[in-house]
Amino acid sequence: MIGPWLKQGFRLKLNGAKGKRLWTLLAPFGLGLGFLGAFQVSGIGESLNLLIYDTAVVLRPAPSGARWPIRLIGLTEADIRRFGWPLSDVLLVRAIDRLRADGVQAIGVDFYRDKGVDPGADLLRQHIRSHPEIVTIFNVAASIPSPPGTPTQQKSFNDLIVDADGVVRRDLLHVEGQPPDYVSLPLRLFELSKGDQTCLIRLRVRPWSGPGFAVIQGATADRMRPDSSACCPFTSPIVSPVGVSATY
């Protein structure tokens, strides 16, 4: 009677020791997994990744954009005080005519003009139809169309992907399975300036999938992936175009 009881007690004690030792080994892994899960859900990991990425971009040497034939014409507070807001369409027409006189091959009008701003609303629409080097914009997310009567090849979207911290780090190029006018403003300007639609054709023939896509209102909007850089010879590293005021 005493022998079996001693053996059973010894066995229970031995099993208890093994269980304790097993728990000691597994506890760190469980705590680590719990920490990683909380880290992922909290968004701290994404914030750190974006911080590292932004720091690398800032520290990366980039040549001046002055030698590239790209110019951004912006509006300053002084311009708004001088010309008023919104700018009348006749002022946009004058600016476009000046650029055309200087031989600019592609002109992007990054103003919403689904509704004209007189004086000059009809004149601007006529200018757009008469000069194929002019590219207008529309916005998919906000349902803002291009100026009425704009030809398809002169339409482009200006939708952007904004990260959780409110910073734009990516750009859309093409939207799969949508009408032909669903082309980004930069890509449309590239087509016109180079007279080359190779990039757009390749994007349509070989739609990208996997981690290199985003979604806008249910439509798949492809972004530039590293393996597609050959079809769109954009400058690398990225340069900052020179800004020019409207009073220039």
ROPAKE-618180 format. One record per residue (C-alpha): y, z, x. Coordinates in steps of 0.25 Angstrom, whole numbers, plus 2048, in hexadecimal, padded with zeros to 3 digits. Each point is the difference from the previous one (the first is absolute). Last residue first. Layout:
BEGIN
YZX;...
END
This chain:
BEGIN
95670481C;8058077F4;7F28017FA;7FC80880C;7F67FB80A;7F3807804;7F87FC80C;7F17FF7FD;7F880C805;7F47FB808;7F18027FE;7F77FF80C;7FC7F67FD;8077F57F9;7FA7F97F4;7F67F5803;7FA8007F2;7F27FA800;7FC80780D;80580E7FA;7F47FF7F7;7F6809808;80B80B801;8018017F0;80D7FC7F9;8008067F2;7F97FA7F4;8058047F2;7F58027F6;8068007F2;7FE80C7F7;80E805800;8027FE80F;7F3803808;7FE80080F;7F87F980A;7FB80180E;7F580A7FF;7F67F67FA;8047F37FB;8087F4805;8017F37F8;7FB7F4808;8057F37F9;80D8067FB;80380880D;7FD7F3808;8097F77F7;80B80A801;7FF801810;7FF7F1801;80D7FD7F8;8087FB80B;80E7FA7FF;80480B80B;80D8057F9;7FA7FD7F2;7F3807802;80680C807;80A8027F5;7F48007F6;7F980A809;80B809801;8038007F1;7F28037FC;7F87F57F8;7FC8027F1;8077F27FC;7F27F9800;7FB8097F4;7F780C803;7F1801804;80480680E;80E805803;8057FC80D;80880680B;80380F7FD;80780880B;7FB80D806;80780D806;80A8037F5;80480F800;8008097F4;7F780A805;7F47FC7F7;8017F2806;8097F57F9;7FA7F27FE;80B7F67FD;8027F67F6;80A7F4804;7F97F57F9;8037F1803;8057F47F8;8057F3807;7F27F97FF;8008037F1;80D7F97FD;80B8097FB;8047FD7F1;80480E7FC;80380980C;7F3807805;7FA80B7F6;80180F800;7F38067FB;80380D808;7F2800807;8007F1802;80E7FE806;8077F3801;8077F980B;8077F3804;7FE7F680B;80A7F6804;7FB7F4809;7FD7F87F4;80F7FD7FD;8037FA7F2;7F880A7F7;80680C807;80E7F9800;7FF7FE7F1;7FC80E7FE;80C805808;80A7F77F9;7FB8057F3;80380E804;80D7FD806;80A80A7FB;7F88067FB;7F4809803;7F37F97FC;7F48077FA;7F37FF807;80980080C;7FA80C808;8057FE80E;7F87FE80D;8057F1801;7F77FB80B;8067F4808;7F77F7808;8047F4809;80E805804;8087F5805;80D806801;8057F97F4;7F48057F8;80580E804;80E7FE7FB;7FB7FA7F3;7F780C7FE;80C809802;8087F87F6;7F58007F6;7FF80F801;80E8027FE;8007F77F4;7F48097FB;80980C7FF;7FC80C808;7FC80C7F8;808807804;80E7FD805;8057F780B;809808809;7FA80E7FD;7F27FB800;8037F980E;80680D805;7F48087FC;7F77F6808;7F87F57FB;7F57F9808;7FD7F3806;7F3801808;7FE7F580B;7F47F9805;8017F680B;7F980980B;80880380D;80880B7F9;7F48087FC;80080880D;7F2802806;7F780B7FC;7FB80C808;7F68097F8;80680E7FF;8057FF7F2;7F37F97FC;7F780B807;80980B7F9;7FE7FA7F2;7F17FF802;7FF80F805;8088047F4;7F87F87F6;7F3806806;80680E7FE;8057FD7F2;7F27FB7FC;7F980C806;80A80A7F9;7FD7F97F2;7FA80D7FA;7F37F97FC;7FC7FC80E;80380E806;7F98077F5;7F47F7802;80180280F;80180F7FF;7F48017F6;7F87F780A;80380980B;7FD80D7F9;7F27FA7FC;7FE7FC80E;80480E805;7F78077F6;7F37F7804;7FC80780D;80380E7FB;7F97FD7F3;7F47FC808;80080D808;8018087F3;7F57F97FA;7F780180C;80380F801;7FD8027F1;7F37F8802;7FB80980B;80480D7F7;7F87FA7F5;7F47FD809;80080E806;8018067F2;7F47F87FC;7F880380D;80380F7FE;7FC8007F1;7F37F8804;7FC80B80A;80480C7F7;7F67FD7F5;
END
